Structure formats: C-alpha cells, structure tokens
Amino acid sequence: MASSLLDTPYQLSTEQKAFYQENNYIKLKEVLNAEALGFFQEHITKVVLDLQETLPALDSRDTYGKAFLQAFNLWRKNPSVVPLVFSKRLAQIATELMGCSGVRLYHDQALFKEPGGGITPWHADQYYWPFSNSNTVTAWIPLTGVPLEMGPLEFSAGSQAIVAGRELSISDESEKEIARNLKINDFKHVVEPYDLGEVSFHSGWVFHRAGANLSDQMRKVMTIIYMDESMKAVEPTNENQANDLATWCPSVKPGDTINSELNPVLYSNGN
C-alpha cells in the first residue's frame, strides 16, 4: 500500500479554492490511486459486510435504512484503516478549502449502497452536528469508480445560502421539501459519475443527495468528516445532535473546544 501518497501534499489551485468557497463542494481528480484504494476497500468492506449480516432484509427497511449500510469510526475498529483516516493529504485539502488553520477529526463513516438500495434523500449534514460554526467539510471517498447508475453523490451548488430545510433529518419529507425549496431558488443541480481516485469535499450546510443503486454491484464509499481545529460544541438543538455530542465528542461539554480522544488534530499550519 502506497502509504507515502497519503501524506503527500495535493496541489490546490486558487481557482479550485474559489470554486469551493462559492459552491461549498468540489470534486478533485487523482487524490488517491488504485493501489491505496484497493487496500482500503478490502479492509473497509469486511467491517461493513459484518454489519450487513445483522440487518433486516433490504425491502423491509425504511427510506433511511434502504439508503446505505452505515459503519462509524472504522479507525477504532480496524488498524488498517487508520492511515486513510489520518491522511495528511486529505486533511490538508480540507484545511485549505475551508481557509482555516487546521482540522480535527469529527468521525469517519462508511456508506455502502447495496444493489437495489434506495435514494439518499436531500439533506444537510450539519443538522446532526452540535457545532459553533460552519467550518466543516466531508471528504466523500469512493473506493471504486461510481457510474451514474450506482448513485453517486449529487450537489445543489451554492445551496448553503438557503436556511429552509436545515431543520429536516434524512427522510421522505426532506427529499420532498428540500427539492421544492431548491427548485424555487434555481440552484444548479450537479449529478456526475466519479472516476477511480476522484474525491469530493462538501460543507456541512450544502444540500446534497444520492440516487438509487441500479447496478448489481455494491457502491462502496468511505467518508471522513473534518472540523476547524478550534471548533467548539454548542447546546444540542435536536435529539440527533445530543446523540452525536455524547457519541463522537465524549467528555466535551457545550462551550468547550471539541478535543476529546476521538477528535485528534489531523493537520495544522501551526505544526
């Protein structure tokens, strides 16, 4: 496994940084290579398939359950995944896109969409997060190429400016209501396949979704959620935020910097 690549800087252009600041998402080519992705796919897949065995049949799940198989903090479950989650290359990209001094880990998350898996409804991630500001970014890392029929991530470019819909969890309601709001405001809807090695980054408030997996192959994606290294926790405003604070930021109280053992600094300009 080409571990050196994971710590090799990725050269972001001024234009790419400006694109992200305007649209709050960006897709970047050749962030990772086939060797690294093959290695991590093997180890991440094992964790997710073990989880799949404990779930009910796909057709008996609700919309959220049909959207993806979800496994969290794989870096705590399988040491082989640590180099990916702690990659300075990825964390450096996140830091530069946000324009902050450095980033901490919030948590990682595998999102595998089974063959026949349903849509991931429109939503904004930060609905779930008890954060003091919007300096967050998620790396969406396909472990294989993702053609359109597999359900790649879709973005509503620039929709972080819209407040309506932020109060909705991932659901049939969010798919309907957010789609209506976005249509009224005429934001560009971006639906594109992902090449092998291509990684996207999106902010916590930009609206996004994914289509159903119409292929006969599992859509295998790993995600890493980064936050500004000085991010503070706030009083949760919903049940999901309360659960997230307790689960991913143990011992952190509202008003504290989120610096628990689960939230290490992954990249800092001060280092």
C-alpha positions as CSV (number, residue, x, y, z in Angstrom):
1,M,0.0,0.0,0.0
2,A,1.4,3.3,-1.1
3,S,1.3,5.0,2.3
4,S,3.6,7.8,1.2
5,L,0.8,9.2,-1.1
6,L,-1.4,9.6,1.9
7,D,1.0,12.2,3.4
8,T,2.0,13.8,0.1
9,P,0.5,17.4,-0.4
10,Y,-2.1,17.8,-3.0
11,Q,-1.7,21.0,-5.0
12,L,-4.9,23.0,-4.9
13,S,-5.2,25.9,-7.3
14,T,-6.5,29.4,-6.5
15,E,-9.4,28.7,-8.8
16,Q,-10.3,25.4,-7.0
17,K,-10.3,27.1,-3.7
18,A,-12.5,29.9,-5.0
19,F,-14.9,27.3,-6.6
20,Y,-15.3,25.6,-3.2
21,Q,-15.9,28.9,-1.4
22,E,-18.7,29.8,-3.8
23,N,-20.3,26.4,-4.2
24,N,-19.4,24.6,-1.0
25,Y,-18.5,21.5,-2.8
26,I,-15.7,20.4,-5.2
27,K,-14.7,17.1,-6.9
28,L,-10.9,16.6,-7.3
29,K,-9.2,14.1,-9.6
30,E,-6.4,11.8,-8.7
31,V,-6.5,12.4,-5.0
32,L,-5.8,8.7,-4.3
33,N,-4.5,5.9,-6.5
34,A,-5.7,2.4,-7.3
35,E,-3.2,0.7,-5.0
36,A,-4.3,2.6,-1.9
37,L,-8.0,2.3,-2.7
38,G,-7.7,-1.4,-3.3
39,F,-6.0,-1.9,0.1
40,F,-8.6,0.2,2.0
41,Q,-11.5,-1.3,0.1
42,E,-10.6,-4.8,1.3
43,H,-10.5,-3.8,5.0
44,I,-13.4,-1.4,5.0
45,T,-15.6,-3.9,3.1
46,K,-15.0,-6.6,5.8
47,V,-16.3,-4.3,8.5
48,V,-19.4,-3.2,6.5
49,L,-20.3,-6.7,5.5
50,D,-20.1,-7.9,9.0
51,L,-22.6,-5.2,9.9
52,Q,-24.9,-6.2,7.0
53,E,-25.4,-9.6,8.5
54,T,-27.1,-8.1,11.5
55,L,-29.6,-6.0,9.5
56,P,-33.1,-7.0,8.3
57,A,-33.7,-7.6,4.5
58,L,-33.4,-4.5,2.3
59,D,-37.1,-4.4,1.4
60,S,-38.2,-4.3,5.0
61,R,-36.2,-1.2,6.0
62,D,-37.4,2.4,5.9
63,T,-36.1,5.0,3.5
64,Y,-33.1,5.8,5.6
65,G,-32.3,2.1,6.1
66,K,-32.5,1.4,2.4
67,A,-30.2,4.4,1.5
68,F,-27.0,2.8,2.7
69,L,-25.1,0.5,5.1
70,Q,-23.5,2.7,7.6
71,A,-20.4,2.0,9.8
72,F,-18.8,4.6,12.0
73,N,-15.3,5.2,13.3
74,L,-13.6,2.4,11.4
75,W,-10.2,3.7,12.6
76,R,-11.2,2.4,16.0
77,K,-12.3,-1.0,14.7
78,N,-9.6,-1.8,12.2
79,P,-6.0,-0.5,12.5
80,S,-5.5,-0.9,8.7
81,V,-8.0,2.0,8.1
82,V,-6.0,4.4,10.4
83,P,-3.6,5.6,7.6
84,L,-6.6,6.7,5.4
85,V,-8.5,8.5,8.2
86,F,-5.3,10.2,9.4
87,S,-4.1,11.1,5.9
88,K,-2.3,14.5,5.9
89,R,-3.0,14.7,2.2
90,L,-6.8,14.6,2.7
91,A,-6.7,16.8,5.9
92,Q,-4.6,19.4,4.1
93,I,-7.1,19.6,1.3
94,A,-9.9,20.1,3.9
95,T,-7.9,22.8,5.7
96,E,-7.1,24.7,2.5
97,L,-10.7,24.5,1.2
98,M,-12.1,26.0,4.4
99,G,-9.3,28.5,4.8
100,C,-8.8,27.7,8.4
101,S,-5.6,27.0,10.4
102,G,-6.1,23.2,10.7
103,V,-8.6,20.5,11.2
104,R,-9.7,17.9,13.7
105,L,-11.5,14.6,13.0
106,Y,-15.2,14.5,13.9
107,H,-15.6,10.9,12.8
108,D,-15.3,8.6,9.8
109,Q,-18.2,6.8,8.2
110,A,-18.5,4.1,5.6
111,L,-21.6,4.5,3.4
112,F,-22.1,1.4,1.2
113,K,-25.2,1.4,-1.0
114,E,-26.4,-2.1,-1.8
115,P,-27.5,-3.3,-5.2
116,G,-31.1,-2.2,-5.3
117,G,-30.5,0.3,-2.5
118,G,-32.8,3.3,-2.5
119,I,-32.1,7.0,-2.7
120,T,-30.3,9.1,-0.1
121,P,-32.8,12.0,0.3
122,W,-31.9,15.6,0.1
123,H,-30.3,16.8,3.4
124,A,-27.6,19.0,5.0
125,D,-25.2,17.1,7.3
126,Q,-24.8,19.8,9.9
127,Y,-28.4,19.3,11.0
128,Y,-26.9,16.4,13.0
129,W,-23.8,18.3,14.4
130,P,-23.6,20.3,17.7
131,F,-21.1,22.8,16.3
132,S,-20.5,26.5,17.0
133,N,-19.9,27.5,13.3
134,S,-20.0,26.2,9.8
135,N,-16.3,25.4,9.3
136,T,-16.8,21.7,8.5
137,V,-16.1,19.6,5.4
138,T,-16.7,16.0,4.5
139,A,-14.4,14.0,2.2
140,W,-16.5,11.6,0.1
141,I,-14.1,8.9,-1.0
142,P,-15.4,6.2,-3.5
143,L,-13.3,3.0,-3.1
144,T,-14.2,2.2,-6.7
145,G,-15.4,4.2,-9.7
146,V,-19.0,5.3,-9.3
147,P,-21.0,5.5,-12.5
148,L,-24.4,7.2,-12.6
149,E,-26.4,4.0,-12.2
150,M,-24.6,3.3,-8.8
151,G,-26.0,6.5,-7.2
152,P,-23.0,9.0,-6.9
153,L,-23.3,12.0,-4.6
154,E,-25.3,14.9,-6.1
155,F,-25.0,18.5,-5.0
156,S,-27.0,21.7,-5.1
157,A,-24.2,24.1,-5.8
158,G,-24.2,27.1,-3.6
159,S,-27.2,26.0,-1.6
160,Q,-25.5,26.6,1.7
161,A,-27.1,30.1,1.4
162,I,-30.6,28.5,1.9
163,V,-31.8,28.1,5.5
164,A,-35.1,26.4,4.7
165,G,-34.7,22.7,5.1
166,R,-31.9,22.8,7.6
167,E,-34.3,21.6,10.3
168,L,-35.0,18.3,8.5
169,S,-33.4,14.9,9.1
170,I,-32.8,12.5,6.2
171,S,-36.3,11.3,5.3
172,D,-39.0,11.2,2.7
173,E,-40.0,14.6,4.0
174,S,-36.5,16.1,3.4
175,E,-36.4,14.7,-0.1
176,K,-39.7,16.4,-1.0
177,E,-39.4,19.7,0.9
178,I,-35.8,20.5,0.1
179,A,-36.2,19.6,-3.5
180,R,-39.1,22.0,-3.7
181,N,-37.1,24.8,-2.0
182,L,-34.1,24.3,-4.2
183,K,-36.2,24.4,-7.4
184,I,-37.8,27.7,-6.3
185,N,-34.3,29.1,-5.7
186,D,-32.9,27.7,-9.0
187,F,-29.6,26.4,-7.7
188,K,-27.5,24.2,-10.1
189,H,-28.1,20.5,-9.6
190,V,-24.8,18.6,-10.2
191,V,-25.0,14.9,-11.0
192,E,-21.8,13.3,-12.2
193,P,-20.0,10.0,-12.1
194,Y,-16.8,9.6,-10.1
195,D,-13.6,8.2,-11.6
196,L,-11.4,5.9,-9.6
197,G,-9.3,8.1,-7.3
198,E,-11.6,11.1,-7.5
199,V,-12.7,12.5,-4.2
200,S,-15.3,15.2,-3.4
201,F,-15.4,17.6,-0.5
202,H,-18.6,19.3,0.7
203,S,-19.5,21.6,3.6
204,G,-21.9,20.8,6.3
205,W,-24.7,23.1,5.1
206,V,-24.7,22.5,1.4
207,F,-27.6,20.3,0.3
208,H,-26.9,17.0,-1.3
209,R,-28.4,13.6,-2.1
210,A,-27.7,10.4,-4.0
211,G,-29.7,8.3,-6.4
212,A,-30.6,4.7,-6.0
213,N,-28.1,2.0,-6.8
214,L,-29.5,0.5,-10.0
215,S,-26.4,-1.7,-10.7
216,D,-25.7,-5.2,-9.5
217,Q,-22.6,-4.0,-7.6
218,M,-22.2,-2.5,-4.1
219,R,-21.4,1.2,-4.1
220,K,-18.5,1.4,-1.7
221,V,-17.7,4.8,-0.2
222,M,-15.7,5.9,2.8
223,T,-16.2,9.4,4.3
224,I,-14.2,11.5,6.7
225,I,-15.7,14.5,8.5
226,Y,-13.4,17.3,9.4
227,M,-14.0,20.4,11.5
228,D,-12.0,23.5,12.3
229,E,-9.3,22.6,14.9
230,S,-10.8,25.3,17.2
231,M,-14.4,24.2,16.8
232,K,-16.5,24.4,20.0
233,A,-19.5,22.4,20.9
234,V,-22.9,24.1,21.4
235,E,-26.0,23.1,23.3
236,P,-27.8,20.5,21.0
237,T,-30.9,21.7,19.3
238,N,-32.3,18.3,18.5
239,E,-32.1,14.7,19.6
240,N,-29.6,13.8,16.9
241,Q,-27.2,16.5,17.9
242,A,-27.4,15.3,21.6
243,N,-26.6,11.8,20.5
244,D,-23.7,13.0,18.3
245,L,-22.2,15.1,21.1
246,A,-22.3,12.1,23.5
247,T,-21.0,9.6,20.9
248,W,-18.4,11.4,18.9
249,C,-17.2,14.0,21.4
250,P,-17.1,12.1,24.7
251,S,-16.5,14.3,27.8
252,V,-16.9,17.5,25.7
253,K,-19.5,20.0,27.1
254,P,-21.3,22.9,25.3
255,G,-18.8,25.8,25.1
256,D,-15.7,23.5,25.1
257,T,-13.3,23.1,22.3
258,I,-14.1,19.7,20.7
259,N,-10.8,18.0,21.7
260,S,-11.7,14.6,23.1
261,E,-9.6,11.5,22.4
262,L,-11.8,10.8,19.4
263,N,-11.1,14.2,17.8
264,P,-7.4,14.5,17.2
265,V,-5.9,17.3,15.1
266,L,-5.1,15.7,11.7
267,Y,-3.5,18.7,10.1
268,S,-2.4,22.2,11.3
269,N,-0.5,25.0,9.8
270,G,1.0,25.5,13.3
271,N,2.8,22.2,13.2
